[in-house]
Amino acid sequence: MMDAGIDRVGQIIPEMPASEARLSRLMLMLGSTIERELESRLKPHQLNHSEFLTLMILYSRPDGSSTPGELCEYATQGATNMTHIANALVKRGLISRGANEEDRRRVQIRIKPAGRRLVQKMLPPMFPQLGNMFAGFSTTDKRQLDRLLRKLAANIDQLSEHRLP
C-alpha cells in the first residue's frame, strides 16, 4: 500500500523524490514498531523509553555518572523533561543526584546499585528479540546498514545545524 501511494503521488508531483520518500517512510514505520516493542518490554518494569535510555547511558559510563547537560544531549531530551526523568528515577531509587565531587556547583547524576540490578535483569530477556529482528542479515549486511544509517544521521545533523531558529 505504501509503495502504491508513493507511486501515485509521484505521478501527480513528478519532482517528488520517490526513493527518498519510500526510505523515509520505511524508517518511520520501523522506528515506531521498534519503539512500541521496546515500550511493551519496559512496561512491566514501570519504565518508559526516556527513563530506560537515561539508565542505559548511566549504566554504560565507566563511573556510572553524568551531568544533566550530558544526559540531555545523549538522550536528546530538553532540560525540563530530563528533570522529570531524573525525578522519576530518583524517586524509584534507581539513580542519585548530588553535587559533583570536583566542582560542588555542578550536579552529578549517578546510577545506584538498584539501577544496575534492574538493567542487568531487563537486558538479557531482550536479546533474543533483538537478534530475531536482524535474522537473515549477514555481518556484512549489518556493517553496511550501520554505515549507511550513520551517514544519514550525519546528513540530518548537518541539516539541523543549518536550520534557522
N, C-alpha and C positions, 0 to 999 in steps of 0.2 A: 504494500500500500504506500509506504514511504517513497519508494522508487517511482511509482506511477505518479504520485503527487508532485514530486520534484520534476519529473519529466514534463508534466502538464504545465507547471509554472514556467519551466524553461522554454516551452513553445510560445507561451504568452509574452514572456520577457526574455528574449534570446540572449541578452547580455548577462543573465544570471550565471554565476559560476557554479554549475550544477554539481560538479565533482566535489567542490569545497563545501557546498550546502549539504550534500549527502554525507560527507565525512563528519561535518559538524553535528548533524542530526544524530548520526550513529553514536558519536561520543556522548552527546547529551542523554540519549536513551540508555547507554551502557552505564554512564555515571549515576543516573537516577536509580537504575536497577541495583548496582553495586552498593550504593548508599542505603537503599531500602533493606538489602540483605544484611549489611553491617548493623543498621539500627535494630533489626529483629534479633540479632545476636547480642546486642548491648542491653536491650530492654530488660532481660531477667536480672541484670546487674544494676539496674536503675541508673544507667548512664546514657547520655546522648553522644552523638558523633563528636561534638566540640569538646566535651569533657574527656572522652576517650583519647582524642588526639592530644589534648594537653597532658594527660597522664603518660601517653606514649613518648611525647617529647621529653618529659622529665625522666622517665624510665631509661631512655636511650642516652641521656647525658652521663658522662663519666662520674660526675659527683652528684647526679640526681637533682640538680637545681638549675634555675634560670631566673632571669628578671622578668617582670611583667611585660616590658617592652619587647624583649626577645620572644616571649610566648605569643604576643600579639602578631609579630612578624611571621614566625614559623607556623602558627595555626591560622594565619590570615583572618584574624579577628580584630575588631576595634577595641579600644581601651575599656569602654563601658561593658561590652559583652565579656571581655576577658575577666573583668572584675566579678561579674555574675558567675562565670565558670569557676573561678578560683574560690569564691564564697561557697558554692555548692560542694566543691571538693574538700575544702577545709571543714565544712560542717559535717561531712561524712568521715572525717579523719583520714583521708587519703593523701592529703598534702598539708604542708605547713607554710605559713607566710611570716616572715620576720625580717629584721634588719640584716643587711649584708655584713659579714664579719670584717671586711677591709674598709668599707665605707658605710657607716651607720645610717647615712641619709638615703641609701638605696635599699629597695625592698628585694628580698630574695625569696623565691618560691621553691620549695623542696618536696620531693616525693617522700612520703613516710613509709615505714615497713608495711603497713596495711595496704598502701597503694601498690607497692611492689608485689605483694602477695596476690592482690586482685589481678594485676596484669599477668602474672605467671599462671594464674588459674584460668584466665579468659583466653589467652592466645592459643595454646595447643589445640583446643577443640575447633578453632577457626582454620587451622592449617589444611585439613582435607578439602574444605570448600574452596579455599584459595587455590590449591593445587588443581582441583577439578575445573576451575574457571579457565585454566590455561592448558587443559588436556589437548593433546594433539599439536601443541606448539613445541617446536624443537628449541634447543638452547639458542641457536642462531636466530630463530623467529623472535624469541623473547628479547635478545640483544638488539635486534633491528627495531622492534616495536619501542623499546626503551629509548633508543637513539632518536627515532622519529618523534616520539612524544616530547622528549626534551627539546628538540628543535622547534616544535610547535609552541611549547611553553616559552621558549626564548623569544619567539616572534610575538607572542601575546604580551609578554613583559615589555617588549620594545614598543608595542602599540600603546600600552598603558602609560608609559613614560612620556609619550608624545601627545597624549590626550589633554586637552585644556580643562582646567577645573570648572 
